[in-house]
């Protein structure tokens, strides 16, 4: 019934409603699953593993009518079933009067042998059609109609009389974007560029896939697919226009592989090549040439030249988004490229266009609709903060806006589901936000631009993590220990964005990822132990400690009596010195205990007339016990200290007690 569904392999940032997964909390996961379960009129149309992500995708169907562009996307870790991402776009249909208008939609006759799928659909607003269809301007919305996709790729909309009221433009079937490997500390720094491309590809393609660090085999599988006609890469080329880096250092997808993968398919319609030297040369044997198969008709490549040393790299993301906005406004790709370079001239010497100068992303369709009915909406873009960045304190949210058919009059910003606030400026705008007004965790900025005609851009979203409670960790363990002794290492960690990952380096060639590991040293030495804690958003903090490990401990603990002295005590207060201890009322016995042998104290005990009264196992230098029971005449107090090697020391104290 349904055409292939847009599936993304990694988190999407712009143009979608987003429910944040904060702190990996089970509570939030339960809320999401409950929300999905309580959502009515949904049909699961896709469930599969894509890479290392399990994807479930629902559409909105009331009776047999599909609500176009409504969906639920759930991404899960297939190993532990934890939620990675949740998106939901679901309109309230109570005002659409579906049951009333659907009775007027008669069944239409089609040659079923030529039909891929046929379904009743409702388009709530005209903008839901704009990117794919040319529509009879006399239609009213919400529009209920038949949508039919034929084997030849053509799509038509029919009314109840079987009359064509809309025609799908000839669009590429699939789009693919990837970002390649950088280095171990930051393997995918270009995620914002890739996801920006994927956001626009979603407007142009039936299916889009966006992958971080794909293998050569995965890239090859997409390039060889004849339905994949829009391609984007951003990766290292290491100085050559004949390759770009894939999933790890030194592993490249090459022009020779492109040549082989393209052998049984047409040239790719549009390839954007953002490795630094991708289009330094565009002749035979280069990636630009092979994606085009040497053609310059019905195919285009745009790419970087010397971007590593280009001063325009700082605006490359804004340039890219602006160019895609113009492409989306039905300009030729060549015109969009030139206009974007004119808007950001600092980058113009470091980018190149090769191919069909008259090519558009969509072929123009002739449906009797005049050009004046086509509305070009404004565009808005968030330049700071970056996607999934960590912010704190007061920050300045900045961005740009553009309009090819009007004048930008306002830009409005919303944090999560809060109030809309107007930003300062229009084409370049900013707004100050105090992050202390929200809790630490994942939050979403939404930006909207409005022009002088009252037309509003689509919403742009930017996810970021607020961390005002900074990540801290401390090691709790012994200062000294014996060989072959079990030593407990504890981590006291707070702040940042849980959950935490722990890495203990015990300085003997072994590591542990437990939060509170137990470790045994085999050799006598002073060890330098380091703990590294990483939180959910890759904040990193370290703590270190030294622990002296010795072979044997034959030395007993040392006990030093602090109180009482030889004196008269009344109510635990020293009154006058004597040659022995006399206590009237309660009396506190206090002693300092230390381990001289290095194995550490195990426990300290207090006895009254050989009867155990109290045991202390906590690590401390000072221990005390208060004798608060009534007694008379002479009694013996005993203090015993034990170390971890079994050595014991004992002292006895005689006290004359009255009361």
N, C-alpha and C positions, 0 to 999 in steps of 0.2 A: 504493500500500500504506500509506503513512505520512501522517499528518495534517501540516498545515503546521508548520514548525519555528520555534521561537523564534529571532529574529534581532535582534541589537543592533547599532546603528550606531556606538556608541562604547564605550570601555572600561567594563566592569561591575566593581563593587567588592565586592559583598556576596553571600554565599551560593553561591559557586562555587569549585571547585578552580582554582588559578591557577599557571601556570608563568611566572616573571618573565622578561621580556626585558631583560637588564642591559647597559647601555652600548652598545646597538645592535651588540653583538659578533657577528661572523660565526660564531664558535665556538658561541655559544648558539643561533644560528639553525640551524646544522648539527645540533646536538643535538635540537632540536625536530623538524626534518624527519626525522631518523633515528628518533626515538621514534614519529612518526606512521607511517612506513613499516613499522616493526617491530610495530605494533599489529595483531593479527589480528582477524578476525570483524567488520570494519567495513564500512559501506556509505556512500558519498558520496550524500547525499540532497538537498543544496542547494549550488549554486555559482553566484554571481551578484555583480554590482557593486551595492552599496547606497551611494548618495552617492559619496564618493571612496574607498571601501573595497571591496576584493574579498574576498568571504566564501566560505569552504568549511566545510561542516558534515557530519560523519559521525555515524551511529548504530551502536549495538552490536547485531549480529544474529548468532546462532549457528544455523547451518542456516537455518531459516525462523522462528526465535523471536526477537522483539525484546526486548532487556533494557531495560526502561523506565527513563528518566531518565539513561541513560548516553549520553555524547556527546563529540565532539571538535569544538572551534570554532577555526578558523584565520582571522585577518584579515590581509590583505596590502595593501601599497601597490601599486596597479595600475600605477604608472609604473616603479618600480625593483624591484618584487617583494619588497621588504623586509618582514619580519614586524612587524606592529603589535601583535598580541595572540594569545595561545595559551591555550586553556582545555581541560581534559580531566577528565571524570568517568567512570571506567571501573572497575567492580568486578571482583574475581577470581571467576570463575564455577565454579571447580573444586569448590566445596562445594554447588553448586545441583543437581547431578545432572540436568542438563537432558535428556540422552539417555534417562534412565530415566523421568522423569515425562512427557515429551512423547509417549511411546508410548501413554499413557492418554488423550490428548486427541483425540477424534474430530472429524471434519469436521462443521460445523453447516450447516444449510440456512437461507439468507436470501434475500429478494427482492433480487437484484443491482441491479435498476433503482432501488431506494431507498437503496442503500448507497454512501457516499462511499469508505470503505475498511474492510477487514476484515483483521485480522492476529492471529497468535499472539503473545502477550506474556507476559513473566514479571515479576512484581512481587516483588523480593527481600524487602521489608519492608512492613508495613502503612502506615507513614508515607508510602510512595511513592504511596499512593492518597488520602490524607486530604483534599487540597484540592479534588479533582474528583469523588470518588465516595462514594456510600454503599454499604457492603459488608455482605453477610450475615456476622454476627459469628461464625458457625461455621467460616468459612474459615481455613485454615492457610497459613503462609508459609514458603518462597517459594511464590507462587501463580501457576500457569500456567493461562491461560484464553484465550478469544477476546475481542478488543476490537473492537467494531463501531460505526462512526460513520455515522449515517443522514443523508439529505439535509436533514431538518428540524432538524438540529443536535443531536439526542439521541444519547447514547452509552450502550451497554450492554455488560456483561461476561457471557459465557456459559461454563458448564462444558462438559465433554465430552458431557453428555446434552442440550445445547441449552437448559438451564435458566438463566434470568437470575439471577446471583449478585451483581450490582452494577449501579448506575445512576449515570450521570454527572449531577451537578447542572447546572441550566440556568445556564451561565456566559457572560459576555461573550466574544465571539470574539477581539477584538483590543484591545490597550492601546497608548497613545501618550503619550510624555512628551518635553518639550522644555525647553531653557533658552535664553533670548534674550540679545541683545547687551548688554554693559555699557559698556566703553570700550576703546580700543586697547591700553592697558597690561595689561588683565585682561579679555579679552572674555567669558569664561565662568566667573565666580567661584562659580556656584551648582551646580557639577557634582555635589557630594555630595548635594544635595537631590534633584536629578533622578534620579540613579542609585539613591538610596534608594527613590524611588517605583517605579522600574523593577524593583527587586528584588522588591517586593511584587506588582507587576503580573504578573511572571513566574509567581507562584503562582496567579493568578486567570484568566489568559488563555492561549489557545492560541498567540498570536503577540504579541510586544511589540516596539516600536521605540522607541529612545531617541536623541534627536538634539540635538547642540549647534549652536546658531545656524542653524536651518533658515530657508529662504526662505519668503516668504508663499505661494508656489505649492506648496511641499512641505507646509506646514501644511494648506492647503486640500485637498490630495489625501487626507490622512488624515481630516480632519473630514467630508468628503463621503462617505467610505466607510461604508456602513451596518453593517459588521461591527465598526467601531471604537466601542466602548461605554464605554471607560474612558480619560479624558483628564487630562493633568497639564501645567501650564505654570508656569514661574517666570521672570519677566522684568520689565523696567521697563514701567510703564504711563504714566509722566510725568503723573501726577495725575488720570487719567481712568479710569472703569470701563468704557469703551467700546472698549478696545484694549489690546494689549501689543506690545512691541518684538520684532522678528523677528531677522534676521541682521545688521543693521547699524543705526547710529544714524539715527533718523528714519524708519525703515521699520517700519510697524505692520500687524499683523493685527487687523482691526476687527470690531465687532459686525455691521456691514452685510455684511461678507464671510461671517461665520458664518451670518447669516440666509440668504444665497444658497446656501452650501454645505450647509446643513441642510434645504433645501427638499424634497428627495425621500427623506428618511430620518426615522426616529423620533428623539425626544429622546435625547441621550446619557445613559446610565444613571448614570454618576458622573463629574463633572468637578471637579478640584481646581485652583483658580485662584489662583496665588501671586504675581501681580504686585501691587505695593504697595497699589493702590486698586481691585483687581479687583471687590470687592463693596461698595464705598462706596454704590452704588446697584444694585438688582437688578431694576428695572422695565424696561419695553420699551425696546429700543435699547441695552441693556447686554450684555456678554458672558455674564453669568450667565443672563439671560433668554433669550438666543438659543440657548445650549447646551440649555436646558430647553424651548425653543420655547414658553415661557410656562406650561408645565405644572408641577404639583407632585405628580403621581402617577407612580411608577415612574421617577423621575429625581431626582437630587440634585446641587447644586453646593455646594462648601465653598471659602471663599477668605479673602483678607486684606482688612483695612480699615486704612488708615493704618499699614502695617507699617514704613514708613521712620522713623516717630517712636515706634514701639512699644518699650517696654523688654523685651518678650517676644521680640523678634527673636533674642536670644542663645540662646534655647532652642527656636527654631522647628523645627530639625531633629529634636531629641529628641521634641518634641510630635508632629510628623508621623509619626515612626517608631512611637511608642506608639499613635497612633490607628490606623495601618495594622495593627499587631499585633492590636488589639482587633477591627477589621473582619474580619481573617483568622480570628479565633476564633469567627466566625459570630454576632457581635452585629449589631444594626442599625447602619447608618452614623450615625444620630442618636445612639444610645447611645455608640458609639465616640467621636464628636466630643465629647460631654459628659464622658465619662470622661477623655479626654485633656486637656480644658480644666481638669478638676478636679485632674488630676495636675500640670499646669503652668498655674496660674491667672494668672500674670503675662502670659500671652498671650491670655487669654480675651476681653478687650475688643477685640481686634484681629483676630478671626476670626469668620466667620459661616457658619451652616448654612441652606440654603434647599432645600425639596423634600419628598419623601415620607419621613415620620418612621418608617415601618415597613419601609423598603427595606433589604435586605441585598445584599452583593455577589453572593451566590448565592441563588437561590430554594431554599427547603427542599424536599428530595425525600423521598418516602414509600417506604422500602424495607423496612419492618418492623423496622428497627434502632432500639433504644431510645436515648434521649439519654444515658443513663449510660455508654454505650460510647464516646461522643465524648471524646477526651482533648485538653485544651488544654495545649500545651507552654509552657514558659517562653520568655522573649524576652531577648536580650542585645544591647546596642548600644555601639559604640565612639565616644566623643565627641572624643577626642584621641589621636593626631594626625589631622588631616584627610586626606582622600583625596589621594594623590600629593604630600603635603607633604614638605618637606626638613627633616631633623632631624640633630642631632649632639650629642655628649657624652651626659650622663645626661639622660634624658627621663622624664616621668611619663605613662604611658599611663592614660587614664581612661575611664570609661563608666558605663552604667546597666544595670539588669536589672529585669525585671518578670515577674509571674506572676498570672494571673487565677484560678487554680484550685489554688494552693499557696503555699509560702513559699520564697523563694530561700535556699539554704543555702551555695552556693559559686559562685565564678566562676573559671574557669581560663583562662590565657593561654599561647599558644605563639607563638614567633618562628620563622618559616619551618618547618622540620621538626625543631626542637629539642624539648627536654623541656617538658612542661606544668608551669606554675607557678601556684600559687593566688594570686589577687589579694587585696588587703586590702579588706574591705567586701563588701557583697552588692548591695543595690538601687542604691547608688552605690559604685563600686569604683575602685581604682587599683593600679598596680604600677610600680616603678622599673626602668628598663632602661638599661644602659650600651651605647650604640651602638658603642663602640670594640671590642666583642667580635665584631663582624661586619665584613666588608669593605664598602667604599663601593659603593653601587648600590641596586637595588630589593629591598625586603624586605617580607614580609607578616606582619601580626599576625592571629592567629586567637583569637577569644573564644568561650567556651561557658559557659552558666549551667546549674546543676543545682538542682532544688528538693528539698523535704523528702521527696518521694515517690520520689526517684531519677530523675525524668524530666529529660531533657536538652534544652536548646534546640538549634535548628539552629546551625551554625557561622556566625559573622560574621567577615568579612575586611576588613582595611584595609591598602592598599598605601602604602608611603612610601619615600622615598629617603634613605639615610644618606649624608651628605657630611661626613666629618671632615677630609679633605684638601681645603682650600678652594680655590676657583678663583682662579688667578693668571695674569697675562699680562704680558709685557714686549715693547716694540718694540726691534728691533735694526736700525739703519740708519745712514746718514751724517749728520754734523752740517752739512756744507756740500756743495753740488753746483752744477752749471752748468745753465743753461737747455738744454733738448733732450737732456739726459743721462739715460740709463736708470738709475734708482735702484731698488735692491732693498730692499723693506721685509719684514722677517721678524718673525713672531710666535713668541715662546717661551711656550707655554701649558701649564699643568699643573693637576691637581686637578679638583674638580667631577665631573660625570658626562659623559664623552664620549658621542657626538661633539659637536664644537664648531661654532658658526656665527660667522663673522668679518664685521665691518663696518668698513672703513677709510674715514675721512673725510679727504681730502687737502687740505682747506681751499682748494680751487680750484674747487669746484662739482662735483667728481667723487667717486664712491665705488667701492669694490671689495669683493667677498665672498670673494676668494681668501685662502688662508692666508698666502701669501708673495707678494704682488703685486709687479710691476715698474711703476713710474710715471715719467712724464716731465712736468716743469714747463716751461711755455712762457714764463713771465714772471719777471723778477727780483723777488724778494720774500722775506721771512721767513715761512715757512708753519708753522701750528700743526696737526700731524697727530694725529688721535685714532683709536685702535683700540678697538672694543667687541666683546667675546667673550661669547657666550651658550652655556651648555651644554645638555644634553638636558632638564634639569628647569628651565630658564629662570633659572638663576643668571646674573648679569650682572657683568662686571668690565671696567674701562677702563684704558687707559694712553695717555699723550700724549708727544709729543716735538716740538721745534722744529727745522726744517731751513732753513738760509740758502741761497737760490738766487741766484747772480750771473750776469751776462751773459757775461763772458769772464774768462780766467785766463792772464795772461802772466808770472806770477811762478813761478820755479823753486822746487822744494822746498829746505828748509834742512837741511844736514847738519852736525851737531856731533859731533866725535870725542871720545869719553869715555875710552876705553882703546885702545891703550897711550899713556902719556906718554913724553917724552924721558927714558929711564931704562934701567937694566940690569934685565932680568927673568930669573929662573931658575925654571923649572917654573911659569911663569905668576904668579910672585910678584915684586912690585917690590922691588928690593934697594937701589939708590942712583940719584940723578938724574945724567943725562948731557946732552950737547947733541944727542944723536940716540938712536934706539931700537935696543937690542941685546937679543936674546932667545935664551936657551939653553934648548932644549926647546920645549914647546908654548906658544902665545901666543894670547890671545883678543882679537879686535878688536871693540869695541862702539861704536855711534854712536846718537845721538838724531836722528830724522828727523821733520820736520814739514812740512805743506803750508801755505804762507803765502797762496796764491792763492785757495783756497776750493773747488777742484774735487776735492780729496781725493787721497791717495796711491794709486797703482796697484801699484807694486812697488819693492823695494829689492834690489840685486844686489851681491855681493862677488866681486872678481876677484883672482887671483894671477898677476902677470906677464901681464896681459891675457887670462888664461884664466878663464872663468866657473866659480866654485866653488859658489855657492849663491844661490838666489832666494827672497825672502820676499814673499808677496802678502797676508798677514793684516794687518789694521789694528792698528797698534801705534805707540807713540812711541819704543821702543827696540829695536834690532836688533843681534845679535852673531853672529860666526862665529869658530870656533876653528881655528887653523892647527896641525894635529897631525901633519904629514908632515915627514920629515927633509929639511933643506936647509942650505946653507952660504953665507955671504957675503951680499951685498946683493940684496934683492928688493923688488918694488913691489906694494903692496896698493891696490886701487881700490874705492871705494864709489860706486855709482850709484843715484840716487833718481829715480823717474818719477811724475808726477801724471797725472790723467785727462785733462788738456788737452794732453798730449804734452810738457810742459816737463820738462827733465832737469837735474840737478845732479850734479857729480862731484868727488870729492876723492881725491888720491893720497897714500900713506904709504910712506916708505922704511923698511925694517926689515933690520938685519943679524942673520941667524939662524945659529945653530950647533947642529945636532942636530935 
